[in-house]
Amino acid sequence: MPSLPGDGTREAALRWLRYLRIADVPRVRTLFTHHPRYADLTPVQYAEALEWLRRTELITAAGRPVVDVGERLQLASAVVPHVLWNAVDGERKRAIGTAGERCLLALLREAGLAEVEHISAVSDAFGYDIGALTSSDERIHLEVKATTDPTRLVVHLTRHESEVMSADPGWPMGAVLVGEQGDALSVATVSRSWLLSAVPYDRSSRGRWESARLVVPPHALKPGLIMEDGKNVLPGALCAGREVWGMRDHEVVAA
């Protein structure tokens, strides 16, 4: 995680994290700009601190902090340790993930697929979340990634999921944009070839990667749930009617 450029910007970052818990970015910026209590730091320092918090994802795209900072916390080392990530945010992410899985379970059943099973509700050991059978008797082992951010898609892939993907041609990754009511606003498929090219590799026998954070580019996405043969098992406006994560309906993903 990148360090902040100076003591003043570190203090500005702490102020952002504290006040964004109760107000949005424009209001907090106005507070820092006009209240004499905060005039000890410059607008540039506040701007640099906000940009750093966004870049390191210590605040969400909506400007909400994902760390719980106390009044005594100091960024003396200029590095925010991972232990600051709070349990509330972890629970929120799990809830979004579960909502995405439930959305796809319902959509697959509505589309007429058979033997639709919520595999991850039983165990995470399988390396995918949902199992189903298409009308052509094609077995699907679907990994689901869900988010509420329509501006970009960030997924976390475990080594086990990556190994299952490499060995199983029926393993697609479906991305779900989850709405405020827990409904699916859009569904897209992440390119297998892109995933295989993006995962890390072990540099030596003394260590191995276990989890990777991947920012999916628009060209690696295609609306709908697309299998290796190009068939969309979730046809309809839900999959292709919204422009999210930078993708457009006409964009094509290599198999």
N, C-alpha and C positions, 0 to 999 in steps of 0.2 A: 504494500500500500504506500503510495507516494507521501513524502513528508511535506508539511506546510513550509512556506518560505521564511517565516519569521515569527517572533513572539507575538507581535501585534495581530497577525493574521490567525495565529492559534487561538488567541483570546476572542477574536471575532467569530471563529468557528464555534467556540463554546457558546457564545451568546446566541448565534443562530439556532443551535441545537436546543437550547433552553426555551427560546421564545416561539419557535415553530411548533411547539407542543400545544400552544394556545391560540395562535394566529397564523394567517397565511403569509406568503413571502412579501407581497406588496405592503401589507400593514407593518410587518416587522422592519422592512427596509425604511419605511417612513419614520418609524420610531427611532431607528439608528441615525437617520439623517437629520432629524429636527429636535430630538430631545437632548438637552445639554449634558445629561448624565453619560451619554455615549459618544460625546464629541472628542474623547481622548483618542479614538481611532478614526482613520480617514475613510471616506467612501470607497477608495480603491481597496483598502484592506478588507472591508466588508464584502466587496464584490469578489475579490480573490478567494475569500473564505467560502462563500456560497458556491462558487464554481468548483472548488476542491471537494466540498461535501457532495455535490452532484456527481462529480467524476468518480469518487470513491464509493458512491451509492450509500452514503451515510444518511441521505435523505432520499425519499422516493421521487418519482417523476411529478407527483402532486405536491411536493414540498413538505412532506411529513417526515420527521426524524425516525430512524429505525434503531436508534440507540437511546438508552435511558441514562442521561447524564445527571449526576448530582451536583450540588453547589460546590462541593469540595474537589471535584475532578479537575485536574490540570493536564494539559497536553505537553508536559515538560519535555517528553522525548520526541515530540513532533510526529509521533506515529500513534494512531488509534488502534489499540489491540482488539483482536476479534472477540474477546470476552465481553466487550461492551454491547454486543448484539443481544437484544433482550428477548425474553420468553414470549412476550406479547406478540412481537413481530413474527417469531417462529410459528406461533399458533395461527396467526393470520395467514401465513403462507401455506400452512397445512390445510386450512379451511378452503383456500382458493384452489389448491390442488384437488381436494376431494370434490369440490363443486364441478371442476372441469371433468373429472372422471365420470361423475353422475350424469352430466350433460351428454357426454358421448355414449354412455350406456343407453340412455333414453333415445338418442338419435339413431343409434344402430338398430335398436329394436323397432323403431318407427319405420326405418328403411327396409325392414323385412329380413334382416340377418338372423340366422339361427344360432342357438347355443351361445348366446351372449352372456358372458360371465365376468364378474368383477373380481379378477384374480388377485389384485393387490389388497383387497379386503381380507383375503385369507393369509397371504404371505407376500413379502417383497423378494423372496428368493428366486422367483421365476424370471425376473429381469424385464417384465412388462406388466401393464396394469389391467388390460382387458383382453379376453379371448372371445372370438366369434367365428362363425362359419358363413361364407357368402352363398348366394344362390347357385354359384358354380362349384360349390364344395371346396372353395379355397379357404384355408385356415388363416386367420388374422391373429397376430399377437401384438396388440397395440400398446405402445408406450405413450402416455398422455402427459403433456406439459401445459400448465394453465397460468394465465396472468390476467391482471386487470388493466395493464398498460397497453394502449393501442398504438403507441408511438414506436416501440421497438420490442423485439422478442429476445429475452435472455433465458436460456435453459441451463439446468445443471444435469450433467450426464455422469452416472457412476461408471466405474470400470466394468462392473458386472453387466450393466445395461449395454455397454459398448460391445462386450464380448458376445452377448446374446444376439445383438444386431448383426454382427459380422458372420455369425453362423446360421442365422435364420432369415431366409428371404421373405418370410411372411411377417416380418417385424417392421412396421412403419412407425414413425413418430408423428403423432397428431398434436397440434397446438390449438388451444381453445382460449378465446378472449371471453372472459367471464364478466357479466354485467352486475349491476348493483343488487339485483334480485337473485343472483346465483344462476342466471340463465346464460346460455351460449349465444354470444353476439356474432361470432365468426369462428370458423374452423379452417385450419390450413395444415398441410403436410410439409415437414422438413425433409429436404433432400437427403437420402441415405448417402449418396456419394459425397455430398458436402460434409456430412457428419463424420464420415470415415476419414476425410482429409483434415478435419479440424481437431480431432481428438489428440491429446498429447502422446508422447512415446517415452518409454523408460530409457534414461541416458546411461544407466549402469545397472549391474546386478545388485547393487547395494540399496537401491530404492525403486519404488514404483508409484505411479500415480493411481489415485483411488477415486477422485472426483474432479470434474472439469466444468468450469463456468464458460458457456459459449454464447456469444452475441451473434444471433442468426441474421445474415444479410438478406435483403428482400429477394435477391436472385435465387436464394436457396429455399424459397417458399412457393407453394402453389395452393390456391384456394381449393378447399374440399379435402377429402380423405382419399388419397391416391395410392393405388397399389403399384407393384413393380411393372405390371402389364399396362399401366396407364389408366385403368378403370377407376372411376370415382364412385366409391360405395356410399357416398352421402350426397347425391345430386340435390340441387335446389338453391334457392336464393340465399339461404343462410350461409352457405359456403362461399359463394361468389359475389354476393351483393355489396359487401362492405370493403372499403380500402383501409387496411390496417397493416401495421408493421412495415409500411413502405411498399407493400406489394400491390399489384394491379391484376385484374382478371386475366389480362392477355399474357402475363408472364409465364414462361415455361421453365420447368425444372428438369434437368437431365436425370434420367433414371439411374 
